[in-house]
Amino acid sequence: MSNSVYFCSCKLKKDTSIPDFLLAAEKLNNEYISKQKGYISWKQLVDGELWLDLVTFETMEDVKNFVESSNTPNEFSEKYFSLVDLNSCTEHFFSVERSY
């Protein structure tokens, strides 16, 4: 069975501190995302102002359950998203076809 990836790109709000953003992401991961069924890993990538989140789960069902559960705010997601320009966000759901 292949893994599935939640892919989200966004920009940060103007004047957001990168260390503050990364700390908020780490807390969100450690206290919430990593506890979701099927969670494997979360990679954050950056290219200038564009940030990408690649969150890998065991199955597409796990990804969809994660996204659905994320609609209920918690203290960690509220802090994280307070630093993100929500109007810049796009998300996609990918199945891993092959890994090398």
Phi and psi in radians as a Rosetta constraint file:
Dihedral C 1 N 2 CA 2 C 2 CIRCULARHARMONIC -1.489 0.35
Dihedral N 2 CA 2 C 2 N 3 CIRCULARHARMONIC 2.711 0.35
Dihedral C 2 N 3 CA 3 C 3 CIRCULARHARMONIC -1.353 0.35
Dihedral N 3 CA 3 C 3 N 4 CIRCULARHARMONIC 2.976 0.35
Dihedral C 3 N 4 CA 4 C 4 CIRCULARHARMONIC -2.261 0.35
Dihedral N 4 CA 4 C 4 N 5 CIRCULARHARMONIC 2.636 0.35
Dihedral C 4 N 5 CA 5 C 5 CIRCULARHARMONIC -2.219 0.35
Dihedral N 5 CA 5 C 5 N 6 CIRCULARHARMONIC 2.295 0.35
Dihedral C 5 N 6 CA 6 C 6 CIRCULARHARMONIC -1.613 0.35
Dihedral N 6 CA 6 C 6 N 7 CIRCULARHARMONIC 2.090 0.35
Dihedral C 6 N 7 CA 7 C 7 CIRCULARHARMONIC -2.007 0.35
Dihedral N 7 CA 7 C 7 N 8 CIRCULARHARMONIC 2.101 0.35
Dihedral C 7 N 8 CA 8 C 8 CIRCULARHARMONIC -2.338 0.35
Dihedral N 8 CA 8 C 8 N 9 CIRCULARHARMONIC 2.239 0.35
Dihedral C 8 N 9 CA 9 C 9 CIRCULARHARMONIC -1.950 0.35
Dihedral N 9 CA 9 C 9 N 10 CIRCULARHARMONIC 2.577 0.35
Dihedral C 9 N 10 CA 10 C 10 CIRCULARHARMONIC -2.855 0.35
Dihedral N 10 CA 10 C 10 N 11 CIRCULARHARMONIC 2.961 0.35
Dihedral C 10 N 11 CA 11 C 11 CIRCULARHARMONIC -2.028 0.35
Dihedral N 11 CA 11 C 11 N 12 CIRCULARHARMONIC 2.735 0.35
Dihedral C 11 N 12 CA 12 C 12 CIRCULARHARMONIC -1.515 0.35
Dihedral N 12 CA 12 C 12 N 13 CIRCULARHARMONIC 2.746 0.35
Dihedral C 12 N 13 CA 13 C 13 CIRCULARHARMONIC -1.119 0.35
Dihedral N 13 CA 13 C 13 N 14 CIRCULARHARMONIC 2.641 0.35
Dihedral C 13 N 14 CA 14 C 14 CIRCULARHARMONIC -0.978 0.35
Dihedral N 14 CA 14 C 14 N 15 CIRCULARHARMONIC 2.434 0.35
Dihedral C 14 N 15 CA 15 C 15 CIRCULARHARMONIC 1.203 0.35
Dihedral N 15 CA 15 C 15 N 16 CIRCULARHARMONIC 0.271 0.35
Dihedral C 15 N 16 CA 16 C 16 CIRCULARHARMONIC -1.252 0.35
Dihedral N 16 CA 16 C 16 N 17 CIRCULARHARMONIC 2.328 0.35
Dihedral C 16 N 17 CA 17 C 17 CIRCULARHARMONIC -1.352 0.35
Dihedral N 17 CA 17 C 17 N 18 CIRCULARHARMONIC 2.187 0.35
Dihedral C 17 N 18 CA 18 C 18 CIRCULARHARMONIC -1.034 0.35
Dihedral N 18 CA 18 C 18 N 19 CIRCULARHARMONIC -0.812 0.35
Dihedral C 18 N 19 CA 19 C 19 CIRCULARHARMONIC -1.022 0.35
Dihedral N 19 CA 19 C 19 N 20 CIRCULARHARMONIC -0.668 0.35
Dihedral C 19 N 20 CA 20 C 20 CIRCULARHARMONIC -1.142 0.35
Dihedral N 20 CA 20 C 20 N 21 CIRCULARHARMONIC -0.715 0.35
Dihedral C 20 N 21 CA 21 C 21 CIRCULARHARMONIC -1.111 0.35
Dihedral N 21 CA 21 C 21 N 22 CIRCULARHARMONIC -0.816 0.35
Dihedral C 21 N 22 CA 22 C 22 CIRCULARHARMONIC -1.134 0.35
Dihedral N 22 CA 22 C 22 N 23 CIRCULARHARMONIC -0.618 0.35
Dihedral C 22 N 23 CA 23 C 23 CIRCULARHARMONIC -1.171 0.35
Dihedral N 23 CA 23 C 23 N 24 CIRCULARHARMONIC -0.742 0.35
Dihedral C 23 N 24 CA 24 C 24 CIRCULARHARMONIC -1.086 0.35
Dihedral N 24 CA 24 C 24 N 25 CIRCULARHARMONIC -0.693 0.35
Dihedral C 24 N 25 CA 25 C 25 CIRCULARHARMONIC -1.138 0.35
Dihedral N 25 CA 25 C 25 N 26 CIRCULARHARMONIC -0.750 0.35
Dihedral C 25 N 26 CA 26 C 26 CIRCULARHARMONIC -1.086 0.35
Dihedral N 26 CA 26 C 26 N 27 CIRCULARHARMONIC -0.761 0.35
Dihedral C 26 N 27 CA 27 C 27 CIRCULARHARMONIC -1.137 0.35
Dihedral N 27 CA 27 C 27 N 28 CIRCULARHARMONIC -0.728 0.35
Dihedral C 27 N 28 CA 28 C 28 CIRCULARHARMONIC -1.063 0.35
Dihedral N 28 CA 28 C 28 N 29 CIRCULARHARMONIC -0.758 0.35
Dihedral C 28 N 29 CA 29 C 29 CIRCULARHARMONIC -1.131 0.35
Dihedral N 29 CA 29 C 29 N 30 CIRCULARHARMONIC -0.871 0.35
Dihedral C 29 N 30 CA 30 C 30 CIRCULARHARMONIC -1.193 0.35
Dihedral N 30 CA 30 C 30 N 31 CIRCULARHARMONIC -0.606 0.35
Dihedral C 30 N 31 CA 31 C 31 CIRCULARHARMONIC -1.709 0.35
Dihedral N 31 CA 31 C 31 N 32 CIRCULARHARMONIC -0.272 0.35
Dihedral C 31 N 32 CA 32 C 32 CIRCULARHARMONIC -2.348 0.35
Dihedral N 32 CA 32 C 32 N 33 CIRCULARHARMONIC -1.102 0.35
Dihedral C 32 N 33 CA 33 C 33 CIRCULARHARMONIC -1.085 0.35
Dihedral N 33 CA 33 C 33 N 34 CIRCULARHARMONIC -0.772 0.35
Dihedral C 33 N 34 CA 34 C 34 CIRCULARHARMONIC -1.151 0.35
Dihedral N 34 CA 34 C 34 N 35 CIRCULARHARMONIC -0.229 0.35
Dihedral C 34 N 35 CA 35 C 35 CIRCULARHARMONIC -1.640 0.35
Dihedral N 35 CA 35 C 35 N 36 CIRCULARHARMONIC -0.007 0.35
Dihedral C 35 N 36 CA 36 C 36 CIRCULARHARMONIC -1.385 0.35
Dihedral N 36 CA 36 C 36 N 37 CIRCULARHARMONIC 2.552 0.35
Dihedral C 36 N 37 CA 37 C 37 CIRCULARHARMONIC -0.986 0.35
Dihedral N 37 CA 37 C 37 N 38 CIRCULARHARMONIC 2.294 0.35
Dihedral C 37 N 38 CA 38 C 38 CIRCULARHARMONIC 1.433 0.35
Dihedral N 38 CA 38 C 38 N 39 CIRCULARHARMONIC 0.018 0.35
Dihedral C 38 N 39 CA 39 C 39 CIRCULARHARMONIC -1.052 0.35
Dihedral N 39 CA 39 C 39 N 40 CIRCULARHARMONIC 2.367 0.35
Dihedral C 39 N 40 CA 40 C 40 CIRCULARHARMONIC -2.040 0.35
Dihedral N 40 CA 40 C 40 N 41 CIRCULARHARMONIC -0.934 0.35
Dihedral C 40 N 41 CA 41 C 41 CIRCULARHARMONIC -2.856 0.35
Dihedral N 41 CA 41 C 41 N 42 CIRCULARHARMONIC 2.857 0.35
Dihedral C 41 N 42 CA 42 C 42 CIRCULARHARMONIC -2.335 0.35
Dihedral N 42 CA 42 C 42 N 43 CIRCULARHARMONIC 2.139 0.35
Dihedral C 42 N 43 CA 43 C 43 CIRCULARHARMONIC -1.976 0.35
Dihedral N 43 CA 43 C 43 N 44 CIRCULARHARMONIC 2.369 0.35
Dihedral C 43 N 44 CA 44 C 44 CIRCULARHARMONIC -1.966 0.35
Dihedral N 44 CA 44 C 44 N 45 CIRCULARHARMONIC 2.235 0.35
Dihedral C 44 N 45 CA 45 C 45 CIRCULARHARMONIC -2.090 0.35
Dihedral N 45 CA 45 C 45 N 46 CIRCULARHARMONIC 2.650 0.35
Dihedral C 45 N 46 CA 46 C 46 CIRCULARHARMONIC -2.435 0.35
Dihedral N 46 CA 46 C 46 N 47 CIRCULARHARMONIC 2.477 0.35
Dihedral C 46 N 47 CA 47 C 47 CIRCULARHARMONIC -2.425 0.35
Dihedral N 47 CA 47 C 47 N 48 CIRCULARHARMONIC 1.681 0.35
Dihedral C 47 N 48 CA 48 C 48 CIRCULARHARMONIC 1.167 0.35
Dihedral N 48 CA 48 C 48 N 49 CIRCULARHARMONIC -2.019 0.35
Dihedral C 48 N 49 CA 49 C 49 CIRCULARHARMONIC -1.634 0.35
Dihedral N 49 CA 49 C 49 N 50 CIRCULARHARMONIC -0.156 0.35
Dihedral C 49 N 50 CA 50 C 50 CIRCULARHARMONIC -1.622 0.35
Dihedral N 50 CA 50 C 50 N 51 CIRCULARHARMONIC 2.192 0.35
Dihedral C 50 N 51 CA 51 C 51 CIRCULARHARMONIC -1.910 0.35
Dihedral N 51 CA 51 C 51 N 52 CIRCULARHARMONIC 2.468 0.35
Dihedral C 51 N 52 CA 52 C 52 CIRCULARHARMONIC -2.165 0.35
Dihedral N 52 CA 52 C 52 N 53 CIRCULARHARMONIC 2.353 0.35
Dihedral C 52 N 53 CA 53 C 53 CIRCULARHARMONIC -1.889 0.35
Dihedral N 53 CA 53 C 53 N 54 CIRCULARHARMONIC 2.195 0.35
Dihedral C 53 N 54 CA 54 C 54 CIRCULARHARMONIC -2.071 0.35
Dihedral N 54 CA 54 C 54 N 55 CIRCULARHARMONIC 1.779 0.35
Dihedral C 54 N 55 CA 55 C 55 CIRCULARHARMONIC -1.876 0.35
Dihedral N 55 CA 55 C 55 N 56 CIRCULARHARMONIC 2.046 0.35
Dihedral C 55 N 56 CA 56 C 56 CIRCULARHARMONIC -1.731 0.35
Dihedral N 56 CA 56 C 56 N 57 CIRCULARHARMONIC 2.332 0.35
Dihedral C 56 N 57 CA 57 C 57 CIRCULARHARMONIC -2.201 0.35
Dihedral N 57 CA 57 C 57 N 58 CIRCULARHARMONIC 2.916 0.35
Dihedral C 57 N 58 CA 58 C 58 CIRCULARHARMONIC -1.181 0.35
Dihedral N 58 CA 58 C 58 N 59 CIRCULARHARMONIC -0.697 0.35
Dihedral C 58 N 59 CA 59 C 59 CIRCULARHARMONIC -2.405 0.35
Dihedral N 59 CA 59 C 59 N 60 CIRCULARHARMONIC 2.871 0.35
Dihedral C 59 N 60 CA 60 C 60 CIRCULARHARMONIC -1.143 0.35
Dihedral N 60 CA 60 C 60 N 61 CIRCULARHARMONIC -0.604 0.35
Dihedral C 60 N 61 CA 61 C 61 CIRCULARHARMONIC -1.052 0.35
Dihedral N 61 CA 61 C 61 N 62 CIRCULARHARMONIC -0.708 0.35
Dihedral C 61 N 62 CA 62 C 62 CIRCULARHARMONIC -1.096 0.35
Dihedral N 62 CA 62 C 62 N 63 CIRCULARHARMONIC -0.724 0.35
Dihedral C 62 N 63 CA 63 C 63 CIRCULARHARMONIC -1.067 0.35
Dihedral N 63 CA 63 C 63 N 64 CIRCULARHARMONIC -0.855 0.35
Dihedral C 63 N 64 CA 64 C 64 CIRCULARHARMONIC -1.125 0.35
Dihedral N 64 CA 64 C 64 N 65 CIRCULARHARMONIC -0.668 0.35
Dihedral C 64 N 65 CA 65 C 65 CIRCULARHARMONIC -1.131 0.35
Dihedral N 65 CA 65 C 65 N 66 CIRCULARHARMONIC -0.684 0.35
Dihedral C 65 N 66 CA 66 C 66 CIRCULARHARMONIC -1.071 0.35
Dihedral N 66 CA 66 C 66 N 67 CIRCULARHARMONIC -0.840 0.35
Dihedral C 66 N 67 CA 67 C 67 CIRCULARHARMONIC -1.101 0.35
Dihedral N 67 CA 67 C 67 N 68 CIRCULARHARMONIC -0.743 0.35
Dihedral C 67 N 68 CA 68 C 68 CIRCULARHARMONIC -1.102 0.35
Dihedral N 68 CA 68 C 68 N 69 CIRCULARHARMONIC -0.758 0.35
Dihedral C 68 N 69 CA 69 C 69 CIRCULARHARMONIC -1.198 0.35
Dihedral N 69 CA 69 C 69 N 70 CIRCULARHARMONIC -0.426 0.35
Dihedral C 69 N 70 CA 70 C 70 CIRCULARHARMONIC -1.237 0.35
Dihedral N 70 CA 70 C 70 N 71 CIRCULARHARMONIC -0.233 0.35
Dihedral C 70 N 71 CA 71 C 71 CIRCULARHARMONIC -1.247 0.35
Dihedral N 71 CA 71 C 71 N 72 CIRCULARHARMONIC -0.243 0.35
Dihedral C 71 N 72 CA 72 C 72 CIRCULARHARMONIC -1.669 0.35
Dihedral N 72 CA 72 C 72 N 73 CIRCULARHARMONIC 1.916 0.35
Dihedral C 72 N 73 CA 73 C 73 CIRCULARHARMONIC -1.085 0.35
Dihedral N 73 CA 73 C 73 N 74 CIRCULARHARMONIC 2.605 0.35
Dihedral C 73 N 74 CA 74 C 74 CIRCULARHARMONIC -2.418 0.35
Dihedral N 74 CA 74 C 74 N 75 CIRCULARHARMONIC 2.958 0.35
Dihedral C 74 N 75 CA 75 C 75 CIRCULARHARMONIC -1.048 0.35
Dihedral N 75 CA 75 C 75 N 76 CIRCULARHARMONIC -0.524 0.35
Dihedral C 75 N 76 CA 76 C 76 CIRCULARHARMONIC -1.370 0.35
Dihedral N 76 CA 76 C 76 N 77 CIRCULARHARMONIC -0.740 0.35
Dihedral C 76 N 77 CA 77 C 77 CIRCULARHARMONIC -1.223 0.35
Dihedral N 77 CA 77 C 77 N 78 CIRCULARHARMONIC -0.622 0.35
Dihedral C 77 N 78 CA 78 C 78 CIRCULARHARMONIC -1.081 0.35
Dihedral N 78 CA 78 C 78 N 79 CIRCULARHARMONIC -0.748 0.35
Dihedral C 78 N 79 CA 79 C 79 CIRCULARHARMONIC -1.130 0.35
Dihedral N 79 CA 79 C 79 N 80 CIRCULARHARMONIC -0.829 0.35
Dihedral C 79 N 80 CA 80 C 80 CIRCULARHARMONIC -1.024 0.35
Dihedral N 80 CA 80 C 80 N 81 CIRCULARHARMONIC -0.897 0.35
Dihedral C 80 N 81 CA 81 C 81 CIRCULARHARMONIC -1.292 0.35
Dihedral N 81 CA 81 C 81 N 82 CIRCULARHARMONIC -0.265 0.35
Dihedral C 81 N 82 CA 82 C 82 CIRCULARHARMONIC -1.216 0.35
Dihedral N 82 CA 82 C 82 N 83 CIRCULARHARMONIC -0.264 0.35
Dihedral C 82 N 83 CA 83 C 83 CIRCULARHARMONIC -1.769 0.35
Dihedral N 83 CA 83 C 83 N 84 CIRCULARHARMONIC -0.106 0.35
Dihedral C 83 N 84 CA 84 C 84 CIRCULARHARMONIC -1.806 0.35
Dihedral N 84 CA 84 C 84 N 85 CIRCULARHARMONIC 2.427 0.35
Dihedral C 84 N 85 CA 85 C 85 CIRCULARHARMONIC -1.374 0.35
Dihedral N 85 CA 85 C 85 N 86 CIRCULARHARMONIC 1.690 0.35
Dihedral C 85 N 86 CA 86 C 86 CIRCULARHARMONIC -1.098 0.35
Dihedral N 86 CA 86 C 86 N 87 CIRCULARHARMONIC -0.437 0.35
Dihedral C 86 N 87 CA 87 C 87 CIRCULARHARMONIC -1.229 0.35
Dihedral N 87 CA 87 C 87 N 88 CIRCULARHARMONIC -0.263 0.35
Dihedral C 87 N 88 CA 88 C 88 CIRCULARHARMONIC -1.663 0.35
Dihedral N 88 CA 88 C 88 N 89 CIRCULARHARMONIC -0.057 0.35
Dihedral C 88 N 89 CA 89 C 89 CIRCULARHARMONIC -1.379 0.35
Dihedral N 89 CA 89 C 89 N 90 CIRCULARHARMONIC 2.410 0.35
Dihedral C 89 N 90 CA 90 C 90 CIRCULARHARMONIC -2.323 0.35
Dihedral N 90 CA 90 C 90 N 91 CIRCULARHARMONIC 2.566 0.35
Dihedral C 90 N 91 CA 91 C 91 CIRCULARHARMONIC -2.356 0.35
Dihedral N 91 CA 91 C 91 N 92 CIRCULARHARMONIC 2.631 0.35
Dihedral C 91 N 92 CA 92 C 92 CIRCULARHARMONIC -2.495 0.35
Dihedral N 92 CA 92 C 92 N 93 CIRCULARHARMONIC 2.766 0.35
Dihedral C 92 N 93 CA 93 C 93 CIRCULARHARMONIC -2.149 0.35
Dihedral N 93 CA 93 C 93 N 94 CIRCULARHARMONIC 2.134 0.35
Dihedral C 93 N 94 CA 94 C 94 CIRCULARHARMONIC -2.118 0.35
Dihedral N 94 CA 94 C 94 N 95 CIRCULARHARMONIC 2.508 0.35
Dihedral C 94 N 95 CA 95 C 95 CIRCULARHARMONIC -1.707 0.35
Dihedral N 95 CA 95 C 95 N 96 CIRCULARHARMONIC 2.397 0.35
Dihedral C 95 N 96 CA 96 C 96 CIRCULARHARMONIC -1.330 0.35
Dihedral N 96 CA 96 C 96 N 97 CIRCULARHARMONIC 2.029 0.35
Dihedral C 96 N 97 CA 97 C 97 CIRCULARHARMONIC -1.428 0.35
Dihedral N 97 CA 97 C 97 N 98 CIRCULARHARMONIC -0.713 0.35
Dihedral C 97 N 98 CA 98 C 98 CIRCULARHARMONIC -2.785 0.35
Dihedral N 98 CA 98 C 98 N 99 CIRCULARHARMONIC 2.515 0.35
Dihedral C 98 N 99 CA 99 C 99 CIRCULARHARMONIC -2.122 0.35
Dihedral N 99 CA 99 C 99 N 100 CIRCULARHARMONIC 2.548 0.35
